[in-house]
């Protein structure tokens, strides 16, 4: 459908003139293409007018540039979001129809000769020299971004960059679709006897899932609330193997094979980086981040690897010894599908602690209530549930008010898995508000996850890891919701990606504090808090196999960086084998020959950039969060003054100043590089 065609039945397109209240109850796939075509035309007209700003003395030039693509960005986000949470052939087709056009527009925006000339001309004016520090930073970062996106390229080079960006958008979208479709396609029906050892709640849920499809037994899927408990608790070794192998083959099946797409993505990214004057894609991505370069990020990860490896090897030898003691010296060696199972057995033996014992204390509603109470005490905000149209019956809607009663943000939540919903957990922004001439415009965001769902008899009971995930995503949401930056482009989570995880990861620390848990961790039947003995066992086991958990993350970060810095996608080396061999160094057991985790690694390959060459940022930010939380630990985890300082220096400031400066403002010094290893018990 083109912009000139009329809507079916004459109804106006709900994706046009989207306001704060998004009409999710009226948005359909057929609206996407028409709306985007209209917005592209409108934005292009604004762009041409902006390029002639010199004719009117650059009046409102930077403000107009900041808001140029606002409506287009919102609609683009809505369409991509709906394809990720209610995926269907129609929504995927709608997304793929707009992808080439939006990719072409965003690429051409930074290549527009008139706008680039106007930007440089404005930078030379007295008005530019008199800008306040935040707007001056906006101008500098905008000029830097235009250069990074190819504004100085000419002719054939510009055309090639456009082709590269368009193809990257297409192939990464296909990568993501293949992962979603392959995950949704897998199902395994098993009789009850094969689920010995698996928590009863999982057995009940999988039996109901089978019954809903007219089948007997239990329906097993690759969704985390099913996959992880089976791998951790199922006594049936063959069942663990079958599910582990099925999961390890996602992204490799006929018709959904991502392996050739990975090499193409790597080629396209490297060519783009070199076209723009960078040695490799990592240097291109990291130029404006805290790490600065691919080599520095690699050095950061390799240093952590070296310092963690002795504990990693010790932990794995202890697990092998425990396994031999339990099953006999003649038993088969541990395989990949055995590690979680025997590690859980060892933890129970060592600490008398089973994470499943915590679930009854973490009903989803209670976790959210506690999270909102903690953030009220620390950051002075009030969260209340409200009503708004959602994209699914499970979607809930909330508003956030600050201490003055000002409505600063609203957000949606969508917590449970569906076959039509992509895996993982994430936060995203629909609308960026902030200070305005007549007050404050609220922000609008969302949080999604794939947590353990409720059933007819039991509310959603979360694992401690799922609780941490909820707190993590709310940290991202707060970064968006509490931004007070007037410049939209510098607001909220629009910060370097190795800084963006600080506000999310620091929130996880409250989950391990007794004072915080007592606000919300209540048994869903009795209302009793977590018994002190169980809490003490949880804390004692907190760093159990911490080196293995750390090395798993290093493997992702180092594989990512190595593929984007050291691997030559034009060479003869098999990229799948290259990645497998890298990851094998960080795995406690040998990996099978077919292993290709990167074929399902959405973080790296499901968008043109995404976390590509940036996965290290999780560990980088963990150093920051471990260190920053030490101030809360010293001054009181509910200390309102400390919370106010954190809001004033971090949450409210977005990218309005150098992240390193913001961190020093809050902590009074640079980060302590040992903070993370110290918290994890890995500092020798």
N, C-alpha and C positions, 0 to 999 in steps of 0.2 A: 504494500500500500504506500503510495506517495503522499507528500504533504498536501497535495491539491485534491486528493480524493476525500469524499465525505465519509463520516463514520457510519457504520451500520445503524439503522433505525434513527439516524439523525442525532444521537446522543453525543454531547461534547466529550472530547477525549479527556479522561481523568488524569492523564499524565501531563497535560498542559496546564500551566499556571498552578503547579503543585504548591500548596501552602504548608503550614506547619502540621496540619491534620491530613496526613496522606490517606487517600481513599482506597485502602487496600481491598476493601470489599467490592470495588467497582473496576479495578485494574485487571485487564485480560491481555493475553499475549498479542492479540491483534492491535492493541493500542500502541505498542512499543515503536514500531517502525514509523508510523505516521507522526508520533510525537517527536521522535528524534529528528526526523527530516525537517519538521517545522522549527525546532529549536536550533538545528544547525544553520538554517537559513537566517534566523533572527540573530544568532550569535555572530555569524559571518558579517552581517550588516553592521553590528556594533563594532566588530573588529576593524572594518574599513573606516568607520568614523573615528575610532581610537587612533588609527594610524595617521589621521590628519589633525591630531591634537595641536600640533605646532601652529596651525592656522588660528587657533583660539587661545594661544598663549599657554597651552598645556593645562588649562583649567580642569581640575578633578582627574588628571591623567592617571595617577597611580591608584586612586580609589576605583576608577572605572576598570582599570586593568585587573585589579584584585577580584572584582565581581563579574568579570566578563563571561565566564563559563559557569556561573553558579547554578542556573536552572538546568543546563545541560548536564553538569556533573551529578546533580541530584537524580535526574531521570535515568541517567546511565547507571548509577549505583542501584536504583530501585530495580531495574530490569535484570542486572547481573545478580542481585540479591534474590529475586524471586526464582530465577533459574537454579540457584543453589539450595533453596529451601523447599521448593515445590517443583522440582525438575520434571519436565514432561517433554515429549517431542515438540509440542507447540512452543513452550517457553525456550527450549534450546534453539529452535529455528528462529524465534524472535531475536534472541541474543546474537546469533550468528549473522542475522540480516543487518544488524546495526554495527557490528564489530568493525568491518572494513571502513565504514564511513566515519565512525568516531575516531578510530585510529588515524585515519588520514587527516581529519581535522586537527586533532591535537598535535600531530607531527607538523602540519603546515603552519599551525599557530606560531610555533617557535622559529619557523623558517620564513615568516612573512617579512619581506624586505622593508615594507613601509613601517610596520610596527617596530621592527628592530632599529630602523633609522630614527624613529620617533623616541624610542627608549634611550638610545645613546644621546640624542639631542637634548632630551629632558635632563639627563644626568649632568650635562654641562651647564645647566641654568642656575642662577642664584637661588631659585626656589628649591632645587634639589639640594644645594649646599646647606639650606636652612632647615631641612627636614629634621624632625625629632629622631632620637636614636632608633626607635622601633621602625619607623617608616624609612629611615636611611638604610637599615638592615634589609628591609623588604626590597628596596631598590637594588642594593648590591647583590642579594641572593637571586633576584629576578634576572639581572644581567648575567650573573654566573650561570644560571640555569639555561638561559637562551643560548649561551656559548656551548654549554654541555649538550644541548639538544640540536646543535648544528646550524645556528643562525649565521655563522660565517662561511658555511658551505655554499657552493655555487653550482648551478647547472646540473650536470649529470650526477654529481655527488649528492645534491639535495634529493634528486629523484630516487637515487639508490637508497638513501636513508628512509624515505617514505615507504618504499617497497619493503625494506627490512622491518620497519615497525608494524606495517600491516600484516606481514606474514607471521611475525612473532605473536601478534594478538590472536591470529587464527590458530596457529599450531599449539600454543599454550592452552587455549580454550579447549581444543580437542583432547589434549593431555588430561585436563581436569575431567572432561566428560567421560573419557575411557575409564578413569579410576572410579568415578561414581557409578557408572553402568556395571562395571565388573564386580564391584563390591555388592551392589544391589542384586546382581544375577546369581550370586552364590547362595545356596541353601543346602543343608544336610539334615535329613530326618533320621533320628536315632531312637531306639527304645530306651525306657527309663533306666534299665540296668547299666547302660554305658555312661550314665552321668553320676556314678558313685563318686562321692567326695565333693561334688559341685554344690555350692550353697542352694538351699531349698528355694529361695526366692528366684534364682535363675532357672531352676527346674520348673517351677510353677509358670514363670513367664514364657519359657520356650514351649511348654505344653499348650498354654493358651494360644500362642502364636500358631502352632500346628493345627489346633482345633479350628481356629478362625479360617484356616485354608482347607478345611475338610480332610485333614490328614491325621494319622495316628502318631503317637510318640511325641518327639520334641523337635522343633525347627531351630536349627543352629545357623547363625549368620556370622558375618565378619564384622558386625557392628561391635564396638568396644564393650558395651555392657554384657555381651554374650562371649565374645572372643577371649577377653582377658580373664574372666573367672574360670573358663574351661582350661586355659593354659596354666592357670595358677593352682587349680584344685582338682581337676579330673584325675582319678586314679587310673583310668584307661589310657595307657601310654599311646596306643594306636590312634585313639581319638585325638589326643593332643597333637600327635604328629600330623594327622590328616588336616586339622584346622590350621596348624602352623604353616604347613606346605601350601594350603590353599591361599592363605593370606600372603605368603611370600611370592605367589605367582600373579598377584593383582598387577595389571598393567602389562601382562605378557601374553594374553590370550589372542587367538586369531580374531581379527576385526576390532580388537581393542589393544593392540600392541603398541606400547609407548616407547619401546627401546629405540626404534629408528627416529622417533620424534625427538628424543633427548639429544642425539648427535646433531640433528638439524637445529635445535634450539641453541646448543653450544656454538655451532658455526655462525648462526645469525647474530648471537650476542657478541662473539669475538669480532666479527666483521664490523658490526656497528661501533664497537668501542674503538677499533683501529681507525675507522673512518673519521671518528671524532677526535683522533689524536692521542688515544690512550693505548698502552701496550697490551692490555687485556681487559676483559669485562669487569673484573674485580676492581681494578684501578679506576675504571669509569664510575662504578657504583659507589665506591668508598671515598672518592675525592672530597665530598662534602659531609662525611661522617666522622665520628670521633677517631676511628682507627686510621683513616687517611689513605691507606693503600692496602692492596692485597697482601703484600709481603709482611706488613706490620700485623695484619689480622692473623696470617699464618703463624707468625712468630708468637703471638699471644696464645693461640691454641696449642702450639707445640710445646711451649713452656709449661702450660697446665698439664699436658699429656705426660711430660717427663716427670713432673712433680707428683702426679697421681699414680703412675704406673706401678711403683713398688706395692702400694696398697691394693691395687687392682689384682696383681698376680697373687698376693697373699690371700685375698678374699676368695679367689677361684680355687686355689689349692685347698683352702679350708672347706669349700663346698664339695670338692671332689672327695676329700677325706670323709666328710660327713656321709656322702652318698655311699661310699664303699662300706662304711661302718653299718649302714642300714640294710644294704642289699647283698653284701658280700664282695670279696675281692674279684670274683669271677664274673660279676655282672657287667653288662655292656657299658662302655664309656658314656658319659653324659652327652646328649645331643641338644641342639638348639631348643627343641620342644620340651626338654626336661628341665631347663634351668629355672624357669619361674616356679615350677612345681616343687623342685627340691629346695630351692631357696626359701620358699614359704615354709616347708617342713623344718628347715634349719632355723628359721627365725622363730617359729613356734617353740622349738626345742630350746633355743638359746635365751629367749626373752619371755616365753609363755605368752606370746602376743600374736593374735590373729586379727588382721585389719577388719575382717568381717564382723568381729565383735563390736566394732564402733558404729556400724551402719544404723542400728536402731536409734542412735542418738543424733542422727543427721537427716531428719525428714527435710525435704527441699524447702517447704514453707518456713520451717524453723531456721534453716540456714540463712535464707534471705532476710528474715526478720532480724536475726542476730547481726548479719552483715550491715544492714541499714542502721541498727543501733550503734554498732562500733563506729561507723563513719559519721554518725551524728555526734557522738562524743568527741571524736578526734578532729573532725573537719567542720563541724557545725552545720551540717545539712540535714534536711528532713526528706525522707522518701515515702511517698504514699502511692498506693495502687489507684489507678483511675480507669477510664474506659476510652477506647478508641478502636476503630476497625483494625483487624489484624489479617495476616495472610493465611492463618490456620487457626482452628479452634483452640489450640493449646497456647497461642500467643497471649501474653499479658503485657499490660502497659502501665507505666509508672511516671510520676512527676517528682522533680527535685526542687526544693526551695532552700534558699540560704537562710542565715540567721535573721536577716531583715524581713523575711517572708517573700522575697523576690523569687519568682519562678525562673530558675536558671537553666533548666533542662527537663526533657522527658526522654523515655527510652522504652523499647520493646524487649521482651525476653521470649526465647523459643528454645527450650532446654532438652527435648527428648528426641531420640532417633526416629527416622522414617526412611523407608527405602528410597524416597524421592528427595532426600536431603543429604548434602555432602557431609563427610565425616569431620571430626575435630570440633574445636570450639573457637569462637572468634567474636570480636567486637568490630562494629563499623559505624560510620557516621552518615546520617542522611542529610542533616542540615547543620550548618555552622552558624551560631548566633554570636553573642558577645555584646560589648558596650556599643550603644548607639546614641545619637544626639538626644533622644527622648527616653533614655533609660537603658534597659538590657533586653536584647532579643534572646529567647531561650535556644539552646542547642537541642538537637534530636539525634538519638543514636539507637543502637541495638546490641544485644548480646545473644549469641546462639551457642548451643552445645549439643552433645549426644550423651546425656547422663542416663543413669539407671531410671527407667520410667516407673510410674506407679502401676498398681493393678487394682482389681475390684475390691480386694480386702485390705491392701497395704498402700500407704502413701509412698511417693518416691523416696527411697532411703539411699543416701549417697555414701560412697566410700570416702575416706579421708582425702584421697587424691582428687576426687570429683569436687569436694568442698574447696580444696585449694584452687581448682580450676575456676569455680564460680568467683572466688575472691580475686583471682588473677584477671579475669575478664572485666570485673567491676572496676579494677584499678585502671584499665584502659578507658572504660566508660567515664570515670571521674576525670581523667586527663582531658577528655573532650568536654565534659559537662561543666567543669569549673574554670574553663579558660576565660580570661578577661582581656584577651588580646583583640584590639580593634581591627587589625589586619587579618582578614579571613585566611589568607595563604600561610600565615604564621601561627594560626590558632591551634590549640588542642594537641592532637597527636601528629600534627604536621612537623615532626621533629626528626632529626637523624635517627635511623632505625636502630643504631646501637645505643640510643638513649631512650627510645620509645618503650622498651620493656622495663625500665626502672619503675614507673608508676604502677605497672601491673604486678611485677614480681614482688615488690615490697609488701603488697597486700597479703601475700601468702603467709608472711611471718606471724600475723595475728592468729592464724589457725592453730599454731602450736603453743599458744600462751593460755595458761589456765584461766586467768582473769577474763580473757575474751571468750573462751569456750563456755564458761559458766553463764554467759549471756544468752546462749542459744543451743548448746549441745544438750538436748533433753530427750530422754527415751520417749519415743512416739506413743507408747502405751501407758507408761507410769508417770511420765513427767520428771523422772529423776535425772540428775546430772550424771556425767561420766564418773564412775567410781574412781577414787583417788588411785587405787592400785592399778586399774586399767590405764589411767592417764600416765602413771609413772612408767608402766611397761611400754606405752606408746613413745614416750620421750626417750627411753633407753634404746628403743629400736629405731629411733628416727634416722640415725646414720648407718643403719645396717646396710651393708653393701653399697655404701655411698660412693665408693670408687667406681663400681660398675655403672651406677647411674650417671656419674660424671663422664666416664669414658664413652658411654652411649651417645651423650650429647657432643663430646669432642669428635666422635666419628662422623656425625652429621656435618658439623661445622668444617672439619678438615677435608672431608670428601667434597663438599660444596666448593670450598676455596681451591682445592687442588684441581678440580674440573675446570674452574674458571681462571686459574692462574697458570698452572703447570702443564695440564693436559692439552695436546694439540688435536682439535677435532678434525683437522684436515689430514692427520697422519693415519697410519695403518693400525695403531693400537686399538684393541677392542675396548670401547668406553665402559661397557657393562662389566667386563672382567677387571678393568682398571679400578672401578669403584668398589667392586666386591673385594678385591685384594686389599684396598685401603681399609674397608670396614672390618675385614677379618682380623686385623691387628687389635681391634677394640671389642671383639666378641669373645665371650668366655669359652665357646665351643667352635669347632670347625663349621664353616658355612658350605652348604651344598653348591654344586657347580652351577645350578640354574639361578642362584640367588641374585636378585636384582631389585633390592629395596628402592633404588632410585626411580624405577619405573612407576612407582606409586607415590613418589615424594612430591606431594602437591605444593609444599612450601617453596620448593625450588623451581618447579616447572609448570605451574598452573596459571601463571601470568607472565607478561613480558619481562618484568623485573622481579616483583614479589620479594622473597627472601633469597633470591639468587645472588650468590657471593656475599650474602649477609646473614646466614644462619648463625655464624659465630656470635651475633649480637645478643643471643640469649645468654650466653656465658659472660659476655662483656657486661651486660646489664646486671647479671647475678652478682658480679663483684660490686657494682654500684649499690644494689639493693641490700646486700649483706652488710655493707659498710654504713649505708644511710640508716638502716633500721637500728644500728647500734646507738644512735642518738635517742630514738624512742625508748630503747631498752634501758638506757641510762637515766632518762628524764621522766619515764612513765609512759606505758603504752597507750594510755588514754589522756596524756597531758595535752590540754587544749592549746597551750602556748606553742608547744612543739608542732602540733598539727597545723596551727595557723601559720607558723613559719614555713612548713612544708608546702602548704597551699600557696603562700605568697611567693616562694622561691621556685617551686617546681610545677605544681598542678595548674596554677593560673597563668603561667608565663609562656606556654607553648614554645615556639621557636623565636621568640622576640629578642633573645640574647643567645650567645654561645652557650651550649649545654654545659661545657666545662665551667664556665663562669657561674651558671645557675647552681651547679652542684657545690662549688666552693662557697657560694652565698649561703646555702643551707647548712653545710657541714663546717665551714670555716677553714677548709683545707682541701687538698686533692684527695682522691680515693685511696684507701689503704688496699693495696693489691692482694694482701694476704687474707682479707676479710672472708672471702668465700671459702677458701681451704680451711680456715679456722672454724667457721660455722659447720662445715661438713665433717669435721674431725679428721681432716686429711693433712693438716700441717704437722710435719715431723717435729 
